[in-house]
Amino acid sequence: MDNNIRFCLVKNHGTWFVKIRDGHKQALLSTGVKVTGKNDREIEHSRQQAMLKLNDVIEKYSTSQKNKEHESVSASYALTDSKDPTFAEYTEFYNDLNKCDIRTTTYDDIKQKINKHIKPYFGKKKLTDITLSDLDKYKTDKLAEGLSANTVGKLLTYIKTVLGYAVQNHIISDNPAKGLKKPKKKKYKHVILSPEELQILLNAVMGTNMELPITLATLFGLRRSEVVGLRWSDIDFDNKKITINGTVTRQHNSAGKLVDVYTPDTKTEESKSEYLLTDDVTAYLKYKYLAQQTMPRETNEYTDFVCVNEVGQRVHLDYVSDKFSKLLDKYNLPHVRFHDLRHSCISLLVNSHVSMKDAQVYARHANFETTANTYSHPEKTSTHSSLETITKAIEFEKAFETTKQMDEPDNDFTFPTEAQSFLRQANRITSLQVAQSRVFPAKALEKITRAIGFNEIVDATPAEKNHTWGKDVYSQLTDMNNMISGLV
């Protein structure tokens, strides 16, 4: 077998096919094995039967290439069961053809749109019968149904791509979508929360299931999928850094039901990055980690996930959005999306005179234009203290002390003298040098923590007014960690 050939099994019209990529050429070859079964086990059995045919199919492909009898992309659809496909069938085929090259969430999203907005509308209309008039009417009807101009535009873009592929395959002579105008999109105006409003929100959620999701989104500008997907193993307490490694997204299971699924993947390659932490934020996260080690759990499946509920279950994506909306109503705050906490975070940086380039890096945007077009920029000056700005603006230390009191089982507990001595030594952590552009300096985090008064929020209780925040807290937290380790 040629080592340059890439392949995978895909389902197409009830049959298992081998999708082959050979350099710039691609093909879809039938294994002849039907996709059978009423449950996952039976379907998997049919897939295994198709796997047995893989070598024969690929060998046949290689032989046909040598004899120059096989067409590449232009003949790919001719290898399927249907010689005269409907338009809906062809849109499904095109999505399956690209399954190996796109993210699972993208594939599922396209599949859902086909089932909801393309198949019911076009029905059994043949691919060769689609006209510009049909597509123009489709656009008008979908807008009349209440779909946004943005959603309709994405549907039309996909349809145009599919039809373009059909032209390459010589199934149709011209792309009827070529002259189709997409509806004019309304530019979304981002609504952000002010530092004062963020303070109210963070104070309100301290000690609840929404504390960590909202705190992480506010301090680091994380997306909802990244917040729920963050694991404790992504946080290096010794070197004070956090790495964004994976996400939790909504995907269809074998029964067609949408479920939350963790994948070690991010939206873009730029999104997979590291942040350096300040002492205060490190101590705060360490405290939350230690508190979770002794909490009651219904399952140990999610022990590594940061955002869990009171019984150790990972919080659901829908729960985060729904609860966030109710919190805004309860405290009379502007009704924004959870994703707008990300915009609020980056806006805090920009309004604190961080350069637009630094804001792009902190936001992990793939390109500069996205940041520049989304956020205003008062002055182009560099920054040396980002996270501190946000924590200060939202008075985070006060809120942290509040949640700390809620979590502590015994306020009269004292650490052994030997443990305190040992843990104070563990507190001597040397700072990390920024070695690459994807490791974001703690100075950016300082800007954010200062802007929202983060430290004051986690240090709010009157009984703790004389409490020294920072190294002493971190030392105590380390004491607790070692003590727990000794008891286990």
VEXFITOR-969802 format. One record per residue (C-alpha): residue in one letter; x negated, y negated, z. Coordinates in steps of 0.02 Angstrom, whole numbers, plus 50000, padded with zeros to 5 digits. Last residue first. Example, Ala and Ser with C-alpha at 12.3 -4.5 7.8 and 13.67 -1.06 7.14 Angstrom:
! VEXFITOR-969802
s493165005350357
a493855022550390
//
This chain:
! VEXFITOR-969802
v502624950252624
l502164940752782
g500414935852727
s501034929452559
i502344919052648
m500994911152756
n499924907852604
n501334898652515
m501834888952670
d500054882952695
t499994877952510
l501544867652538
q500764859652691
s499204855252591
y500254847952450
v501174837352576
d499544831052651
k498804827852477
g500284817552416
w501534809552535
t501104804052711
h502654805352820
n502954790152929
k504694787352857
e505134805752875
a506524804353000
p507324790652895
t507554802452744
a507054795952573
d505404803852522
v505944813052364
i506844797652296
e505414785952346
n504164796152244
f505264795652089
g505484776852090
i506164777051913
a504814766451831
r503424773151943
t503794791251897
i503804786951712
k502154777451711
e501354790951818
l501834804151690
a500874794651557
k499384793851673
a499494812751697
p498674814151528
f499534824551392
v498624840151333
r499094841751149
s497754829251096
q496334840151159
a495074840851300
v495924829651429
q494824831351583
l495584840251730
s495514833451908
t494684843452045
i495804851352174
r495334850152357
n497014855852429
a496394873652451
q495274867252591
r496804860252677
l497604877252656
f496244886152754
s496314874052899
q498214874552905
a498214893652900
e496994894353046
t498054882253148
p499624892853122
f501044883053039
t502444876053144
f504314880053126
d505494868153214
n506424863353054
d506924881453021
p507764886952858
e507064872452752
d508064870452590
m509194855852636
q507764846652724
k506694848252567
t508154842152460
t508184825852558
e506284824052562
f506284825952373
a507634812652356
k506564799952447
e505014804452345
f505964801652182
e506234783052202
i506984782252025
a505794768651965
k504314775652061
t504484793051985
i504614785551811
t503094774251821
e502034787651906
l502294798951756
s501534786051639
s499964778251717
h498544772851602
t499444764851458
s498914757451291
t499654741751217
k500784739551067
e502084727751137
p503984728051138
h504254744351043
s506024750251004
y506324768750995
t507104780050865
n506314774550702
a504554773450776
t504704790350863
t505314799550709
e504084790050598
f502584796150700
n502824814250652
a503094831150736
h503774822850894
r503024829551054
a503904815951157
y502274812551252
v501294812251088
q502544800651004
a502534789251157
d500634788251146
k500784783250963
m502094770251005
s500894762351129
v501504762051309
h502134744951361
s503264750651504
n504754748651387
v504004762051276
l503744773851422
l505484771051492
s506184773651317
i505334790651312
c506204796051471
s507914788851425
h507824797451256
r507504814151342
l508904810451464
d509934807751306
h509864826451274
f511064828751421
r512294818451321
v512844801251381
h514404795051471
p513794779551563
l513804782451752
n515344781351861
y514634793451991
k515944807051967
d516064804451779
l514184806051754
l514154821451865
k515554829451764
s514574827351602
f513014835051680
k514024849851743
d514664853451567
s512964851651482
v512004861951610
y513374875151620
d513384876851430
l511524880951430
h511754894051566
v510764893451728
r509634908351758
q510384919151896
g509484918552063
v510994918152179
e511004899252209
n510744895252025
v509154896351923
c508084883651830
v506254888351853
f506284905551774
d505024918451834
t506224927151954
y507524928851815
e507774947651805
n507614949951992
t509504951052013
e510824945852138
r509534935052224
p509394927952400
m508074913952412
t506364917552487
q505264914552335
q506394900652272
a505844888752411
l504024891652366
y504324886652185
k505324871252235
y503884865652348
k502604868652213
l503644858252092
y503674843652215
a501824845252257
t501344845152074
v502484830252044
d501634820552183
d499854825352135
t500154820151953
l500354833451821
l499444836051656
y500644840351516
e500374854351390
s501084857751218
k502184868951113
s503314855251045
e502024850950911
e502274868250835
t504114863950815
k505734868750901
t504864880251024
d504544898951033
p504334912551164
t506194916651147
y507494917051286
v509274921451234
d510904913651294
v512404922651216
l513604919351072
k514664934751033
g514574942850862
a514564960450933
s512744962850885
n512274947150983
h512444929650913
q511174916950976
r511224901951092
t509494895951138
v508284897451283
t506564890351242
g504734894751256
n502964889051289
i503004871351358
t501444871151466
i501304862551636
k499704856351716
k498994853951889
n497414864551875
d497844874852028
f499724873252005
d499704880251828
i501524879751773
d502084890551627
s502124905751742
w503504896751837
r504554897951681
l505374884451574
g506734891051458
v508174881551539
v507214865151522
e506564869351348
s508314873051279
r508964856951357
r507584846751277
l506174840651388
g505824822051408
f504494825651539
l505104816451694
t506944814751653
a507224831851574
l506274840451714
t507234831151849
i508924834451768
p508634853151749
l507804854351922
e509174845852023
m510664853151929
n510844868552040
t511014856852191
g509824850952329
m509524833952249
v510864831052118
a511574814352178
n509884806352215
l509344810652038
l510894802751961
i510824786752063
q508974784552026
l509284787751841
e510574773851844
e509304761851920
p507984766751791
s509264763351653
l510164777551566
i510064778951379
v511294778151237
h510564782751068
k511484775150922
y511804788550794
k511654781850617
k513274784950527
k512914796150380
k513494791550206
p514334806450126
k513234816450006
k513344812349822
l513494826849701
g512594824949535
k511474840249554
a512814850449642
p513334859049479
n511574866349460
d511354871749279
s511204887949181
i511954899849307
i511344917449346
h509634913349272
n508794917549439
q508024900249448
v509764893049421
a510424903949563
y509054896849676
g509654879349634
l511414884849680
v510804890349851
t509854874049878
k511374863649828
i512474873549947
y511234870850089
t511174852150058
l513074851550045
l513264859950214
k511994847950292
g512924832950221
v514574839550290
t513794840750463
n513064823050454
a514664815550385
s515554822750536
l516864836250517
g518634830050550
e519614841150431
a519724826250313
l517824826350300
k517904844650252
d519244841250121
t518274827150039
k516654837150028
y517554852449960
k518424841549831
d516734835449769
l516074853249770
d517504859849664
s517354845049545
l515484848349524
t515934865849466
i515834883549536
d516414896849412
t514754906149395
l514704909349583
k516404917549574
k517854911449681
k518354925349800
g518624914149952
f517924896649924
y518624888950083
p518644903850202
k516884909050150
i516104891650158
h516564882850321
k516724895550461
n515804911050399
i514494900950305
k514254888950452
q514014903650571
k512734911650456
i511794895250442
d511714893550632
d511214911750654
y509774909950529
t509194893850612
t509264901850785
t508274916750723
r506914905150657
i506574905450471
d505424915550357
c506024933350385
k507844928350365
n507544919750198
l508364933050090
d509754935050218
n510214916650199
y510174918150009
f511284933550014
e512564924950124
t512654910150003
y512814922649859
e514264931649940
a515194915149965
f514954910449781
t515644927049726
p514414939049649
d514414945449469
k513114959249462
s513424964749642
d512424979049717
t510824969249734
l509314970749620
a509994957749500
y509824945649644
s507944946749637
a507734944749450
s507054927049444
v506044929449603
s504874942349529
e505294953049377
h504664970949378
e504104980049222
k502344973249222
n501684991149231
k500604986749381
q502054977349458
s503224992149430
t501995003349522
s501884991549670
y503794990449682
k503995009249675
e502695010949812
i503644998049914
v505285007549894
d504505024549931
n503575018050083
l505135009950155
k506325024650134
l506045031250310
m506415013750374
a508155015150297
q508525030250408
q507915020150557
r509115006250508
s510545018850501
h510115024350678
e510045006050735
i511815003650670
e512375018850770
r511555012650930
d512174994750909
n513994999950891
k515265004250757
g514045012550637
t513465011650459
v512335000250358
k512165010550200
v510505017850143
g510095015649958
t508445007550004
s508884992549895
l507514980649837
l507474961749866
a506024953249780
q504764939349808
k503314932049713
h502154918149770
g501004930449859
d501964946749868
r503464944449979
i504634959349990
k506374960250067
v506834978550087
f508704981250080
w509894990450198
t511644991150126
g513324983950182
h513274969150064
n511514964250116
k510654969150278
v508804965250292
l507254975850317
c505554967350314
f504094965250196
r502404956950170
i501264962750029
n499454956950041
n498894973550117
d499374982649957
m500005000050000
//
